[in-house]
């Protein structure tokens, strides 16, 4: 049995459900602990009564240390602050041997168990960003990405996890400061700070917009994609979708982004049958005539990374 945890609020609910359904498609021995970060998401998730899922509310999860810093963090910063605490909560509350944290915007194309099995006797699994050179932000955003991290319930695993939790509670903001950035830069020295750290070797895990330029899915038939990180995928007003500010080619869009978009749309239609009032996609307001958006568009066109498209293009067969 593989134990996973994730966190999201109602604005990320369709993406969180897509991640869960993709995990369920390829994994037959797993349990997912979902931390619902607002009442709206908690209520809907309880109604869905998902198989192999435990839904945890903020009321159940938050402790005095988290509540003490909550008001000093933005919504995103508080989510980052809570990441190590969610893992710790699952391990201790459910007496787990290990737990893997998943970002809600991951999407599985194969069973991730092979990634966890890579650890063998090690206690912590971390994944590199593996930036394409033109997007290398290691110095400010970190060498490793908090997207898929595993901690075993042993001496070395809990030592690293408790240190990370304490550090995030003390400082976790969306800015680079004194060698820190969010919850992520803390991982930079773990291979020397702690014992039992394993850096993922399988190139099928950790594929993301910032490194996809290194892959050619159409020609390498032997490559096994485990998961893709749909970072900065935004659903905009007027049936537009922003695929993010990185260079993508037609194959990337056809192989990855179209199936993902169709899955999100399918989930959206199902949720409408349950709740006709609320939006669970976190639709972003977008005015194409705003000067900031115009400037951003020009810059991204110059860089070859303007990926705002009509939703209907992504939903085409």
C-alpha positions in Angstrom: 0.0 0.0 0.0 1.4 3.4 -1.0 0.2 6.4 1.0 0.0 9.9 -0.6 -1.2 13.3 0.5 -2.1 16.5 -1.3 -3.7 19.8 -0.5 -5.9 22.2 -2.4 -8.8 24.6 -2.1 -11.9 25.0 -4.2 -10.0 27.0 -6.9 -7.8 23.9 -7.6 -10.4 21.2 -7.0 -10.8 20.1 -10.6 -7.0 19.8 -10.9 -6.8 17.9 -7.7 -9.5 15.5 -8.8 -7.8 15.0 -12.2 -4.6 14.1 -10.3 -6.5 11.7 -8.1 -8.3 10.0 -11.0 -5.0 9.7 -13.0 -3.4 8.1 -9.9 -6.3 5.7 -9.5 -6.1 4.7 -13.1 -2.5 3.4 -12.7 -2.3 2.5 -9.0 -4.3 -0.3 -7.5 -2.7 -0.2 -4.0 -2.8 3.4 -2.7 -4.5 5.7 -0.3 -4.7 9.5 -0.8 -5.2 11.9 2.0 -6.7 15.2 0.7 -6.3 18.3 2.9 -9.3 20.5 1.9 -8.1 24.1 2.3 -11.6 25.7 2.4 -15.1 24.7 3.4 -16.4 24.7 -0.1 -13.8 22.1 -1.3 -14.3 20.1 1.9 -18.1 19.9 1.5 -17.9 18.8 -2.1 -15.2 16.2 -1.6 -17.3 14.7 1.2 -20.2 14.5 -1.1 -18.1 12.7 -3.8 -17.1 10.0 -1.3 -14.1 9.1 -3.3 -12.7 5.6 -3.2 -9.3 5.2 -1.4 -9.5 8.8 -0.2 -9.6 10.4 3.3 -10.7 14.0 3.3 -9.2 16.2 6.1 -10.5 19.6 7.0 -8.5 22.6 8.1 -10.3 22.3 11.5 -8.9 18.8 12.0 -5.5 19.6 10.7 -4.4 23.0 11.9 -2.5 23.2 15.1 -1.4 26.2 17.3 1.9 26.6 15.4 0.2 26.9 12.0 -2.6 29.1 13.2 0.0 31.4 14.8 1.6 32.2 11.4 -1.4 31.9 9.2 -2.4 35.6 9.1 1.2 36.6 8.1 1.1 34.5 4.9 -0.7 34.8 1.7 -3.0 31.9 0.6 -0.2 30.4 -1.5 2.5 31.0 1.1 0.3 29.3 3.8 -0.2 26.3 1.5 3.6 26.0 1.2 4.0 26.5 4.9 1.6 23.6 5.5 3.3 21.1 3.1 5.6 19.4 5.6 2.9 19.5 8.2 0.5 17.6 6.0 3.0 14.8 5.6 3.8 14.7 9.3 0.0 14.7 10.2 -0.6 11.7 7.9 2.4 9.7 9.2 1.5 10.3 12.9 -2.3 10.3 12.7 -2.6 7.2 10.6 0.6 5.4 11.7 2.0 5.2 8.2 5.3 3.6 7.3 5.8 6.4 4.7 4.0 9.1 3.0 4.5 10.9 -0.4 3.3 14.5 -0.9 1.9 15.3 -4.4 1.2 18.7 -5.8 -2.4 19.0 -6.9 -1.5 19.9 -10.5 0.5 16.7 -11.1 -1.0 14.2 -13.6 0.0 10.6 -13.8 0.7 8.6 -17.0 2.0 5.5 -15.3 2.2 4.0 -11.8 4.4 6.3 -9.5 5.3 3.3 -7.3 8.4 2.7 -9.4 9.7 6.1 -8.2 9.2 5.4 -4.5 10.8 1.9 -4.9 13.9 3.7 -6.1 14.6 4.7 -2.5 15.4 1.2 -1.4 16.8 1.7 2.1 16.9 5.5 1.9 14.5 7.6 4.1 13.7 10.6 1.9 13.0 11.0 -1.8 13.4 14.4 -3.5 13.2 15.4 -7.2 15.3 17.8 -9.1 13.8 20.6 -11.2 16.2 19.5 -14.0 15.8 22.9 -15.6 16.4 23.5 -19.3 19.3 26.0 -19.3 17.2 29.0 -20.5 14.8 28.5 -17.5 17.4 27.7 -14.8 16.1 29.3 -11.6 18.0 27.0 -9.2 19.7 30.0 -7.5 16.4 31.6 -6.5 13.8 28.8 -6.7 15.8 25.8 -5.6 17.6 22.8 -7.1 14.7 20.6 -6.1 11.0 20.8 -6.6 8.4 20.2 -3.9 6.1 18.3 -6.2 6.8 14.7 -5.3 8.6 14.1 -2.0 8.5 10.9 0.1 9.4 10.6 3.8 9.7 7.3 5.6 8.6 7.0 9.2 12.1 6.3 10.5 14.8 8.2 12.4 16.3 9.9 9.3 13.0 10.6 7.6 11.3 12.2 10.6 14.5 14.2 11.5 14.4 15.8 8.0 10.6 16.2 8.0 10.5 17.9 11.5 13.4 20.2 10.6 11.6 21.2 7.4 8.3 21.8 9.2 10.0 24.0 11.8 11.8 25.9 9.1 8.6 26.6 7.1 6.7 27.6 10.2 9.4 30.1 11.0 9.8 31.5 7.4 7.9 30.6 4.2 7.3 33.5 1.8 7.0 33.9 -2.0 10.3 35.8 -2.3 14.0 35.0 -2.4 15.6 36.1 0.9 18.8 35.1 2.7 19.0 31.9 0.6 15.4 30.9 1.2 12.4 30.8 -1.1 9.0 29.4 0.0 9.2 25.8 1.2 11.5 24.8 -1.6 15.0 26.3 -1.2 15.3 24.5 2.2 15.9 21.3 0.3 19.0 22.5 -1.5 21.5 21.1 1.1 19.6 18.0 2.2 22.0 15.5 0.6 24.7 16.9 3.0 22.6 18.1 5.9 20.7 14.8 6.5 21.4 11.1 6.1 19.3 8.8 4.0 18.4 11.3 1.2 17.8 9.9 -2.3 17.6 12.1 -5.4 15.2 10.7 -8.0 17.0 9.2 -11.0 14.0 8.1 -13.1 13.6 10.8 -15.8 10.0 9.9 -16.2 9.2 11.6 -12.9 9.4 15.3 -12.6 8.7 16.2 -16.2 7.5 19.8 -16.2 7.2 22.9 -18.4 10.6 24.1 -17.3 12.4 21.0 -18.6 10.0 19.5 -21.3 12.3 21.1 -24.0 14.7 18.2 -23.2 12.2 15.5 -24.1 10.7 14.2 -27.4 7.8 12.0 -26.6 6.9 11.4 -30.2 10.2 9.7 -31.1 11.3 7.9 -28.0 9.0 4.9 -27.8 11.0 3.4 -24.9 10.5 6.5 -22.6 8.1 5.9 -19.8 6.4 9.1 -18.6 5.4 8.7 -15.0 3.9 12.2 -14.3 3.8 15.7 -15.7 3.6 18.8 -13.6 1.0 21.2 -15.1 2.6 24.2 -13.4 0.9 27.6 -14.1 -2.0 26.0 -16.1 -4.7 28.7 -15.8 -8.3 28.7 -17.0 -9.1 32.3 -18.0 -12.3 34.2 -18.7 -13.9 34.0 -22.1 -13.0 30.3 -22.6 -9.3 30.9 -22.8 -6.6 28.8 -21.3 -3.0 29.9 -20.4 -0.7 26.9 -20.6 2.1 28.8 -18.9 5.1 30.9 -19.9 7.5 28.2 -21.2 8.2 27.0 -24.7 5.9 24.2 -25.8 5.7 22.5 -29.2 2.8 21.0 -30.9 3.6 17.5 -29.7 3.7 18.7 -26.1 0.2 20.2 -26.5 -1.3 17.2 -28.3 0.2 14.5 -26.0 -0.1 16.3 -22.7 -2.2 19.4 -22.6 -5.1 18.3 -24.7 -5.9 15.1 -22.7 -5.4 17.0 -19.5 -7.8 19.8 -20.6 -10.4 17.3 -21.7 -10.2 15.6 -18.4 -10.7 18.9 -16.5 -13.7 19.7 -18.7 -15.2 16.3 -18.0 -14.8 16.7 -14.2 -16.2 20.3 -14.5 -19.4 18.9 -16.2 -19.8 16.2 -13.5 -19.4 18.8 -10.7 -22.0 21.0 -12.3 -24.5 18.2 -11.8 -23.8 18.4 -8.1 -23.3 22.2 -7.7 -24.6 24.6 -10.3 -23.6 27.7 -8.3 -19.9 27.5 -7.5 -16.9 27.3 -9.8 -14.1 24.8 -8.9 -11.7 25.8 -11.6 -10.4 29.0 -10.2 -11.2 30.9 -13.4 -8.9 33.9 -13.7 -10.1 37.3 -14.8 -8.3 38.3 -18.1 -8.6 41.5 -20.0 -6.6 41.3 -23.2 -6.7 45.1 -23.6 -5.0 45.7 -20.2 -1.6 47.3 -20.9 0.1 44.9 -18.5 -1.4 41.9 -20.3 -0.4 43.4 -23.7 3.2 43.9 -22.5 3.3 40.4 -21.1 1.9 39.0 -24.4 4.5 40.8 -26.4 7.4 39.6 -24.2 6.1 36.0 -24.4 5.7 36.1 -28.1 9.3 37.3 -28.5 10.4 34.4 -26.3 8.2 31.9 -28.1 6.3 31.2 -25.0 2.9 32.8 -25.6 0.6 29.9 -24.8 -2.9 31.5 -24.3 -5.3 29.5 -26.5 -9.0 29.0 -27.0 -10.4 26.2 -24.8 -12.2 24.7 -27.8 -8.8 24.1 -29.5 -7.7 22.0 -26.6 -11.0 20.1 -26.5 -10.9 19.2 -30.2 -10.7 15.5 -31.1 
